[in-house]
Amino acid sequence: MPSSHPAKAQSIGKRFYVPRTIASLFGLITVATTFYQFGAPAWYYLGPILQGLFWPHLAYQLARRFAHKGYTEKHSLLMDSFLGGLWVPMMMFNILPLVVLSTTLWLNNISAFGPKFCLKGLLAQAAGVLLGLLLVGLEFNLMPNLAILLSCIPILLIYPIAIATISYKLSKTLSKQKRVLVHLSKHDALTGLYNRGHWEQQLVQEFKNNQTFDEPCCLIFLDIDHFKRINDTYGHSIGDNVLRKIGKIIRDNIRPLDVPGRYGGEEFGIILPETSKEPAIAIAERLRVTIEESLIYINTGQYLEVTASLGVAMLDNTVESYDQWLCNADKALYQAKNSGRNRTVLYECENNRQTPGFA
Ligand SMILES: Nc1nc2c(ncn2[C@@H]2O[C@H](COP(=O)(O)OP(=O)(O)OP(=O)(O)O)[C@@H](O)[C@H]2O)c(=O)[nH]1
């Protein structure tokens, strides 16, 4: 029972349409020339003509129309192999066409479904040879003459180029898809900022760097105030718009060197490398004021006022782990929430308590 997904089967069918058309057409030249050189009867030509001129288009239509009924490109490739085998006894096992056609089939089968499938193709080819022997008997004329040799040149030249072009296109598509996947694995789809996993990795890295270089570094936690109320009053899609807007405000108000991320629902983290506490507080305040002053348009024609609370924690030699650093920023944020929201609080470890808010 074929297991290929119909859409996948259709796209593979499309991918092999051009190379099959080329191989069948140039294969027809080789086979017909060989028949002609050996004075084959007219009926010999019927099969190769049908294969060369009609089969690629039929195979493409079969893959397109009957993919949902389990018809896959594998069936067409096995048919290619079978037909390729059938002409071999009719060409009296002439070495050059035999090698050229076989190489073309094997190349096709391996590039489509791998070496194991090529073995299946070999069996189909052997079945074709057997049928050919039954039809025309066993006769040998192994050595090619000049005409046969010349008839092999088009397929030898053009078919590998077609396969190489397809492989190149495929590898380009794959690397593009890989880039998209890598981006998705690191970014939050709603805000475009780093997602929690990747952002925390950056935080760990920054913590390690700081152990080595001992540069000042700060962390901001930003949490939208009463976000639940926004969701409950205006609905989740307006809530999502608010999150997008806050993400944009953060991006627009920090340096390229800073690392913003969406930490959780309505909570954001921003790593500020090479930043001591005074500039960090200034950045946090700038973010807070920008958010407060930005009216967010909602589709009922109204504008929404949003505020945020921020906690700032500096990385100094009292911070023993990145967890502790996070925890310090969280404590400062908690303090900002508890002391009335819409404010920035710096975590101060010297006094073992948080300073009052700055807003
Ligand atoms: N629209 C939207 N809402 C979210 C998303 N993630 C989390 N939330 C909501 O964010 C709200 C967070 O609510 P709370 O943790 O109570 O915080 P708050 O209402 O902002 O209150 P304070 O932080 O104390 O000011 C919850 O209602 C969540 O459902 C999201 O991706 N989109």
The ligand as a Tripos MOL2 file, in Angstrom:
@<TRIPOS>MOLECULE
LIG
   32    34     1     0     0
SMALL
NO_CHARGES

@<TRIPOS>ATOM
      1 N1         -4.1150   38.2370   24.1540 N.pl3     1 LIG1
      2 C1         -3.2060   37.4900   24.7610 C.ar      1 LIG1
      3 N2         -3.2780   37.3350   26.0980 N.ar      1 LIG1
      4 C2         -2.3500   36.5910   26.7190 C.ar      1 LIG1
      5 C3         -1.3040   35.9710   25.9960 C.ar      1 LIG1
      6 N3         -0.5240   35.3040   26.8770 N.ar      1 LIG1
      7 C4         -1.0660   35.5120   28.1050 C.ar      1 LIG1
      8 N4         -2.1510   36.2910   28.0220 N.ar      1 LIG1
      9 C5         -3.0380   36.7760   29.0860 C.3       1 LIG1
     10 O1         -2.3300   37.6820   29.9310 O.3       1 LIG1
     11 C6         -3.0630   37.8060   31.1270 C.3       1 LIG1
     12 C7         -2.0860   37.9840   32.2700 C.3       1 LIG1
     13 O2         -2.8360   38.2570   33.4130 O.3       1 LIG1
     14 P1         -2.2040   38.4480   34.8460 P.3       1 LIG1
     15 O3         -1.0380   37.4970   34.9960 O.co2     1 LIG1
     16 O4         -3.3020   38.3090   35.8320 O.co2     1 LIG1
     17 O5         -1.5860   39.8590   34.8630 O.3       1 LIG1
     18 P2         -2.2280   41.3160   34.6620 P.3       1 LIG1
     19 O6         -3.7020   41.2640   34.4080 O.co2     1 LIG1
     20 O7         -1.3990   41.9810   33.6210 O.co2     1 LIG1
     21 O8         -1.9960   41.9560   36.0550 O.3       1 LIG1
     22 P3         -0.6760   42.6380   36.5770 P.3       1 LIG1
     23 O9          0.4720   41.9990   35.8760 O.co2     1 LIG1
     24 O10        -0.6650   42.3270   38.0260 O.co2     1 LIG1
     25 O11        -0.7700   44.0770   36.2870 O.co2     1 LIG1
     26 C8         -3.9150   36.5450   31.2430 C.3       1 LIG1
     27 O12        -5.2920   36.8940   31.0920 O.3       1 LIG1
     28 C9         -3.4950   35.7030   30.0390 C.3       1 LIG1
     29 O13        -4.5740   34.9590   29.4860 O.3       1 LIG1
     30 C10        -1.2870   36.1440   24.5620 C.ar      1 LIG1
     31 O14        -0.4230   35.6250   23.8320 O.2       1 LIG1
     32 N5         -2.2470   36.8960   24.0070 N.ar      1 LIG1
@<TRIPOS>BOND
     1     1     2 1
     2     2     3 ar
     3     2    32 ar
     4     3     4 ar
     5     4     5 ar
     6     4     8 ar
     7     5     6 ar
     8     5    30 ar
     9     6     7 ar
    10     7     8 ar
    11     8     9 1
    12     9    10 1
    13     9    28 1
    14    10    11 1
    15    11    12 1
    16    11    26 1
    17    12    13 1
    18    13    14 1
    19    14    15 2
    20    14    16 1
    21    14    17 1
    22    17    18 1
    23    18    19 2
    24    18    20 1
    25    18    21 1
    26    21    22 1
    27    22    23 2
    28    22    24 1
    29    22    25 1
    30    26    27 1
    31    26    28 1
    32    28    29 1
    33    30    31 2
    34    30    32 ar
@<TRIPOS>SUBSTRUCTURE
     1 LIG1         1 GROUP 0 **** ****
